[in-house]
Amino acid sequence: MAIGEQTYAYFIPAVNLMGVGCHKEIPGQVSILGGTHILLVTDAYLGRPAGMADEMKRMLEEAGVQVTIFAGAEPNPTDKNVHEGLKIYQECGADMILSLGGGSAHDCAKGIGIVATNGGNIRDYEGVDKANKAMPPFIAVNTTAGTASEMTRFCIITNTSTHVKMAIVDWRTTPNIAVNDPLLMVGMPPALTAATGMDALTHAVEAYVSTLANPVTDAAALMAIKLIGENLRNAVANGSNMKARDAMAYAEFLAGMAFNNASLGYVHAMAHQLGGLYNLPHGVCNAILLPHVAKFNLIACPDRFKDIAVALGENISGRSIRDAADQAIDAIRKLSSDIGIPVGLAELGVQEKDFPVMAGNAMKDACCFTNPRTAALDDVMRIYQAAMA
């Protein structure tokens, strides 16, 4: 935590619904927000005929709300997805947005909403707090336990001209209402459960070692790490384990509370480049990079990594701070291995020739500015290299 004059801001949705069955309260929340016609933003899988989007539409229509579905959010949503959705929002006369899915649906919905009220192109809003007007009323309904985009001010959109993920960090993109019902997460396959769970762990770890960490974000981050260490393996092994699913829903939300306010670090700055250039799954990229970036950061805050080891259930009795910090990184590696995360970036088709461009773009990413250790271009390239195998 910084010493001296420092202001800490805290961002969170106005209403957060948690617990088994809480999604049934959505129609009432729509009424409170005054919505009459919803643009439901989702992905192709949830938007398939008789899929979860149709079920949500039916529930809302039974409550007297008109719904138009846009199922065009790609796994790494693009500027084109945003403007396709915006066109439908404008043509159908919607006055409210509801996202259904994981981070891709939520981020696409945020992009649609911010341009709907502020105008221009989504590319205009890359950076911090570039919008001047509030989004339309916005409910984010989460179906994964990882990104926490349903409750954050972060919106990540791929620029299709540069193949770089734009980090849009704006408090105006924070949903009015976030919904985390583990009943909606039961259908996640093991690989997605693993990837999103490691995404949540990365959020918590990066927030805990961030230069903007504070007592509020620390409490959320450490509890998130503890819950993930205790429950992610069980959620991957048995997706119908409601105790594990519920715990992971709380874990990803707590991790979101932490990084939404303390921000992130080089894991995310580097993973964004992999997603933008290769269209790779974000959670898997984070999981592979996390131990390597942690090893780089360790000398800046070994006491913090010692705390992470304890939160992950490691016995550090009699060990030095440095040894305990190393144990935290080993525990992260073991968790990734247990749940089937690929060992290195080479398995995903990443090529060394792209390191200079990716490293240069990572150093411009908004997430890198709160990393606990300052990195040079060569440092970032070495981390990419180490993460190849």
C-alpha positions as CSV (number, residue, x, y, z in Angstrom):
1,M,0.0,0.0,0.0
2,A,1.4,3.4,-0.9
3,I,2.7,5.7,1.7
4,G,1.9,9.4,1.6
5,E,-0.9,11.4,-0.1
6,Q,-3.0,8.9,-2.1
7,T,-6.7,8.7,-3.0
8,Y,-8.4,5.4,-3.4
9,A,-11.6,5.1,-5.4
10,Y,-14.1,2.2,-5.0
11,F,-16.3,1.1,-7.8
12,I,-19.1,-1.6,-7.7
13,P,-22.6,-2.0,-9.1
14,A,-25.4,-0.5,-7.1
15,V,-27.2,-3.8,-6.7
16,N,-25.5,-7.3,-6.6
17,L,-27.7,-10.4,-6.5
18,M,-25.9,-13.6,-5.3
19,G,-27.0,-17.1,-4.4
20,V,-28.8,-20.1,-5.8
21,G,-31.9,-19.0,-7.7
22,C,-31.3,-15.3,-7.6
23,H,-31.8,-14.9,-11.4
24,K,-35.5,-15.2,-10.8
25,E,-35.5,-11.7,-9.4
26,I,-34.3,-10.1,-12.7
27,P,-37.9,-9.2,-13.9
28,G,-38.4,-7.2,-10.8
29,Q,-35.1,-5.4,-11.2
30,V,-36.0,-4.5,-14.8
31,S,-39.2,-3.0,-13.5
32,I,-37.3,-0.9,-10.9
33,L,-34.9,0.4,-13.6
34,G,-37.9,1.3,-15.9
35,G,-37.0,-0.9,-18.8
36,T,-39.6,-1.7,-21.4
37,H,-37.6,-3.1,-24.3
38,I,-34.3,-4.9,-23.6
39,L,-31.5,-5.7,-25.9
40,L,-30.2,-9.1,-24.6
41,V,-26.5,-9.4,-25.6
42,T,-25.1,-12.9,-25.5
43,D,-22.9,-15.3,-27.5
44,A,-23.8,-17.8,-30.2
45,Y,-23.9,-20.8,-27.8
46,L,-26.3,-19.3,-25.2
47,G,-28.2,-17.6,-28.1
48,R,-28.9,-20.9,-29.9
49,P,-32.6,-21.9,-30.3
50,A,-34.1,-23.0,-27.0
51,G,-30.9,-22.0,-25.3
52,M,-30.4,-20.0,-22.1
53,A,-31.1,-16.7,-23.9
54,D,-34.5,-17.9,-25.1
55,E,-35.3,-19.0,-21.5
56,M,-34.3,-15.5,-20.2
57,K,-36.4,-13.9,-22.9
58,R,-39.4,-15.9,-22.1
59,M,-39.1,-15.1,-18.4
60,L,-38.9,-11.4,-19.2
61,E,-41.7,-11.4,-21.7
62,E,-44.0,-13.1,-19.2
63,A,-43.3,-10.0,-17.0
64,G,-44.4,-7.8,-19.8
65,V,-41.0,-6.7,-21.1
66,Q,-40.1,-6.8,-24.8
67,V,-36.8,-8.5,-25.6
68,T,-34.6,-8.5,-28.7
69,I,-31.7,-10.9,-28.7
70,F,-28.2,-10.1,-30.2
71,A,-26.1,-13.2,-30.1
72,G,-23.1,-11.8,-31.8
73,A,-20.6,-11.5,-29.0
74,E,-17.5,-13.5,-30.0
75,P,-15.2,-15.1,-27.4
76,N,-12.9,-12.1,-27.7
77,P,-15.4,-9.4,-28.6
78,T,-14.4,-7.0,-31.4
79,D,-15.2,-3.5,-32.4
80,K,-17.3,-5.0,-35.2
81,N,-19.4,-7.0,-32.7
82,V,-20.0,-3.8,-30.8
83,H,-21.3,-1.8,-33.8
84,E,-23.4,-4.7,-35.1
85,G,-25.1,-4.8,-31.7
86,L,-25.4,-1.1,-31.6
87,K,-27.2,-1.1,-34.9
88,I,-29.8,-3.6,-33.6
89,Y,-30.1,-1.6,-30.3
90,Q,-31.0,1.5,-32.3
91,E,-33.2,-0.2,-34.8
92,C,-35.3,-2.1,-32.3
93,G,-35.9,0.9,-30.1
94,A,-34.5,-0.7,-26.9
95,D,-34.2,1.4,-23.8
96,M,-32.2,-1.1,-21.7
97,I,-29.3,-3.6,-22.0
98,L,-29.0,-7.0,-20.4
99,S,-25.9,-9.1,-21.0
100,L,-26.0,-12.9,-20.5
101,G,-22.9,-15.0,-20.4
102,G,-19.3,-14.5,-19.4
103,G,-16.9,-11.6,-20.0
104,S,-17.4,-11.6,-23.8
105,A,-21.1,-10.9,-23.6
106,H,-20.6,-8.3,-20.8
107,D,-17.8,-6.5,-22.5
108,C,-19.7,-6.4,-25.8
109,A,-22.8,-5.0,-24.0
110,K,-20.7,-2.4,-22.3
111,G,-19.3,-1.3,-25.7
112,I,-22.7,-1.1,-27.2
113,G,-24.1,0.9,-24.3
114,I,-21.2,3.4,-24.1
115,V,-21.4,4.2,-27.8
116,A,-25.3,4.3,-27.7
117,T,-25.3,7.3,-25.4
118,N,-21.9,8.9,-26.2
119,G,-21.7,8.4,-30.0
120,G,-18.7,7.9,-32.2
121,N,-16.7,4.6,-32.4
122,I,-15.9,2.3,-29.6
123,R,-12.2,2.9,-30.5
124,D,-12.7,6.4,-29.2
125,Y,-13.0,5.2,-25.6
126,E,-9.8,3.2,-25.2
127,G,-8.1,4.4,-22.0
128,V,-9.5,5.7,-18.7
129,D,-12.8,7.5,-18.3
130,K,-13.2,8.7,-21.8
131,A,-17.0,8.7,-21.8
132,N,-19.1,11.7,-20.8
133,K,-22.5,10.2,-20.5
134,A,-24.0,7.3,-18.6
135,M,-24.9,4.1,-20.4
136,P,-28.5,3.0,-20.8
137,P,-29.8,1.0,-17.8
138,F,-27.7,-2.2,-17.7
139,I,-28.1,-5.6,-16.0
140,A,-25.3,-8.1,-16.3
141,V,-26.2,-11.7,-15.8
142,N,-23.2,-13.9,-15.3
143,T,-22.9,-17.6,-16.4
144,T,-19.2,-18.1,-15.7
145,A,-17.0,-17.8,-12.6
146,G,-14.0,-15.9,-13.9
147,T,-13.9,-12.5,-15.6
148,A,-16.0,-10.5,-13.1
149,S,-16.9,-8.2,-16.0
150,E,-20.5,-8.3,-14.7
151,M,-19.5,-6.0,-11.9
152,T,-16.4,-4.1,-13.0
153,R,-15.6,-0.9,-14.9
154,F,-13.3,-2.8,-17.3
155,C,-14.3,-3.4,-20.9
156,I,-11.9,-5.2,-23.3
157,I,-12.6,-5.0,-27.0
158,T,-10.4,-6.2,-29.9
159,N,-9.5,-3.6,-32.5
160,T,-9.9,-5.6,-35.7
161,S,-7.5,-3.2,-37.6
162,T,-4.6,-3.6,-35.2
163,H,-5.5,-7.0,-33.6
164,V,-4.8,-5.4,-30.2
165,K,-7.2,-5.6,-27.3
166,M,-8.3,-2.2,-26.2
167,A,-8.6,-1.7,-22.5
168,I,-11.5,0.6,-21.8
169,V,-11.5,1.5,-18.1
170,D,-14.5,3.7,-17.3
171,W,-16.7,3.8,-14.2
172,R,-19.7,4.5,-16.5
173,T,-19.5,1.0,-17.9
174,T,-20.2,-0.5,-14.4
175,P,-23.5,-2.3,-14.6
176,N,-26.4,-1.1,-12.5
177,I,-27.1,-4.6,-11.4
178,A,-24.9,-7.7,-11.4
179,V,-26.4,-11.2,-11.1
180,N,-24.4,-14.2,-10.0
181,D,-26.5,-17.3,-9.8
182,P,-24.6,-20.6,-9.6
183,L,-27.6,-22.3,-11.2
184,L,-26.6,-20.6,-14.4
185,M,-23.0,-21.8,-14.2
186,V,-23.7,-25.6,-13.8
187,G,-23.6,-26.1,-17.6
188,M,-20.0,-24.9,-17.9
189,P,-17.7,-27.7,-19.2
190,P,-14.6,-28.6,-17.2
191,A,-12.2,-26.8,-19.5
192,L,-14.2,-23.5,-19.3
193,T,-14.6,-23.9,-15.6
194,A,-10.8,-24.3,-15.2
195,A,-9.9,-21.4,-17.5
196,T,-12.4,-19.0,-15.9
197,G,-11.4,-20.1,-12.4
198,M,-7.7,-19.3,-13.1
199,D,-8.8,-16.0,-14.6
200,A,-10.4,-15.2,-11.2
201,L,-7.3,-16.3,-9.4
202,T,-5.2,-14.1,-11.6
203,H,-7.4,-11.1,-10.8
204,A,-7.1,-11.7,-7.1
205,V,-3.3,-12.2,-7.1
206,E,-2.6,-9.2,-9.3
207,A,-4.9,-7.0,-7.3
208,Y,-3.2,-8.2,-4.0
209,V,0.3,-7.2,-5.3
210,S,-0.9,-4.1,-7.1
211,T,0.6,-0.7,-6.3
212,L,-2.9,0.5,-5.6
213,A,-3.8,-2.3,-3.2
214,N,-5.5,-1.2,0.0
215,P,-7.1,-2.8,3.1
216,V,-10.5,-3.1,1.3
217,T,-9.1,-4.7,-1.9
218,D,-6.7,-6.9,0.2
219,A,-9.6,-8.4,2.2
220,A,-11.5,-9.3,-1.0
221,A,-8.4,-10.6,-2.8
222,L,-7.3,-12.9,0.0
223,M,-10.7,-14.4,0.5
224,A,-11.1,-15.0,-3.3
225,I,-7.7,-16.8,-3.3
226,K,-8.8,-18.9,-0.4
227,L,-12.1,-19.9,-2.0
228,I,-10.5,-20.7,-5.3
229,G,-7.8,-22.8,-3.7
230,E,-10.5,-24.8,-1.8
231,N,-13.1,-25.1,-4.5
232,L,-11.8,-24.8,-8.1
233,R,-10.6,-28.4,-8.3
234,N,-14.0,-29.7,-7.1
235,A,-15.9,-27.4,-9.6
236,V,-13.8,-28.8,-12.5
237,A,-14.1,-32.4,-11.4
238,N,-17.9,-32.2,-10.9
239,G,-19.8,-29.3,-12.5
240,S,-23.0,-30.2,-10.6
241,N,-21.3,-29.7,-7.2
242,M,-23.4,-26.7,-6.1
243,K,-21.3,-26.0,-3.1
244,A,-18.2,-25.6,-5.2
245,R,-20.1,-23.6,-7.9
246,D,-21.6,-21.3,-5.3
247,A,-18.1,-20.8,-3.7
248,M,-16.6,-20.0,-7.1
249,A,-19.3,-17.5,-7.8
250,Y,-18.4,-15.7,-4.6
251,A,-14.7,-16.1,-5.4
252,E,-14.8,-14.5,-8.8
253,F,-17.0,-11.7,-7.5
254,L,-14.6,-11.0,-4.6
255,A,-11.7,-11.1,-7.1
256,G,-13.6,-8.6,-9.2
257,M,-14.1,-6.3,-6.2
258,A,-10.3,-6.4,-5.7
259,F,-9.1,-5.7,-9.2
260,N,-11.9,-3.3,-10.1
261,N,-10.4,-1.0,-7.5
262,A,-6.7,-1.9,-7.2
263,S,-6.3,-2.8,-11.0
264,L,-4.1,-5.5,-12.4
265,G,-0.6,-6.0,-13.7
266,Y,1.6,-7.6,-16.4
267,V,-0.3,-10.9,-16.6
268,H,-3.3,-9.2,-18.0
269,A,-1.3,-6.7,-20.0
270,M,0.5,-9.6,-21.7
271,A,-2.5,-11.8,-22.0
272,H,-4.4,-9.1,-23.8
273,Q,-1.8,-9.2,-26.6
274,L,-2.2,-13.0,-27.0
275,G,-6.0,-12.7,-27.2
276,G,-5.9,-9.8,-29.7
277,L,-3.2,-11.3,-32.0
278,Y,-4.1,-15.0,-31.8
279,N,-7.7,-14.9,-30.6
280,L,-6.8,-17.2,-27.7
281,P,-8.9,-17.9,-24.6
282,H,-8.2,-15.2,-22.0
283,G,-8.3,-17.4,-18.9
284,V,-5.9,-19.9,-20.3
285,C,-3.4,-17.2,-21.3
286,N,-3.6,-15.7,-17.8
287,A,-3.1,-19.1,-16.2
288,I,0.0,-19.9,-18.2
289,L,1.5,-16.4,-17.7
290,L,0.7,-16.0,-14.0
291,P,3.5,-18.0,-12.4
292,H,6.1,-16.5,-14.7
293,V,5.0,-12.9,-14.0
294,A,4.7,-13.8,-10.3
295,K,8.3,-15.0,-10.4
296,F,9.4,-11.7,-12.0
297,N,7.4,-9.6,-9.4
298,L,8.5,-11.7,-6.4
299,I,11.4,-9.5,-5.4
300,A,9.2,-6.4,-5.2
301,C,6.8,-7.8,-2.6
302,P,7.8,-11.3,-1.2
303,D,5.7,-10.7,1.9
304,R,2.6,-10.4,-0.3
305,F,3.4,-13.7,-2.1
306,K,3.9,-15.3,1.3
307,D,0.3,-14.3,2.2
308,I,-0.9,-15.8,-1.1
309,A,0.7,-19.1,-0.2
310,V,-1.2,-19.1,3.1
311,A,-4.5,-18.2,1.4
312,L,-3.9,-21.2,-1.0
313,G,-3.7,-23.5,2.0
314,E,0.1,-24.0,2.0
315,N,1.9,-24.8,5.2
316,I,4.7,-22.2,5.5
317,S,5.7,-23.0,9.1
318,G,9.4,-22.5,9.7
319,R,10.0,-21.1,6.2
320,S,11.6,-17.8,5.3
321,I,9.5,-15.1,3.6
322,R,11.3,-15.7,0.4
323,D,10.9,-19.5,0.5
324,A,7.2,-19.1,1.4
325,A,6.8,-16.7,-1.6
326,D,8.3,-19.3,-3.8
327,Q,5.9,-21.8,-2.4
328,A,3.0,-19.6,-3.5
329,I,4.2,-19.8,-7.1
330,D,4.6,-23.6,-6.9
331,A,1.0,-23.8,-5.5
332,I,-0.3,-21.8,-8.5
333,R,1.5,-24.1,-10.9
334,K,0.2,-27.2,-9.1
335,L,-3.4,-25.9,-9.3
336,S,-3.1,-25.2,-13.0
337,S,-1.7,-28.7,-13.6
338,D,-4.4,-30.4,-11.6
339,I,-7.2,-28.8,-13.6
340,G,-5.7,-29.4,-17.1
341,I,-4.3,-26.0,-18.1
342,P,-1.8,-26.3,-21.0
343,V,1.8,-26.1,-19.8
344,G,3.0,-23.4,-22.2
345,L,2.2,-20.9,-24.9
346,A,3.8,-23.0,-27.6
347,E,0.9,-25.5,-27.2
348,L,-1.4,-22.6,-28.2
349,G,0.5,-21.8,-31.4
350,V,2.3,-18.7,-30.1
351,Q,5.3,-17.8,-32.2
352,E,8.5,-16.1,-30.9
353,K,8.7,-13.8,-33.9
354,D,5.7,-11.9,-32.4
355,F,7.3,-11.3,-29.1
356,P,8.6,-7.8,-29.9
357,V,5.3,-6.4,-31.1
358,M,3.3,-8.1,-28.2
359,A,5.8,-6.9,-25.6
360,G,5.7,-3.3,-27.0
361,N,1.9,-3.3,-26.9
362,A,1.8,-4.9,-23.4
363,M,3.9,-2.0,-22.1
364,K,1.2,0.4,-23.4
365,D,-1.7,-1.6,-21.8
366,A,-3.5,0.2,-19.0
367,C,-3.1,-2.9,-16.8
368,C,0.7,-2.7,-16.6
369,F,0.8,0.7,-14.7
370,T,0.0,-0.9,-11.3
371,N,2.4,-3.8,-11.6
372,P,4.6,-4.0,-8.5
373,R,7.8,-4.2,-10.4
374,T,8.7,-2.0,-13.3
375,A,9.5,-3.9,-16.5
376,A,11.6,-3.0,-19.5
377,L,10.8,-4.3,-23.0
378,D,13.4,-7.1,-22.7
379,D,11.9,-8.2,-19.4
380,V,8.5,-8.7,-21.0
381,M,10.0,-10.6,-23.9
382,R,11.8,-12.8,-21.5
383,I,8.6,-13.6,-19.6
384,Y,6.9,-14.5,-22.9
385,Q,9.9,-16.8,-23.7
386,A,9.8,-18.4,-20.3
387,A,6.1,-19.1,-20.7
388,M,6.5,-20.9,-24.0
389,A,7.1,-24.3,-22.4
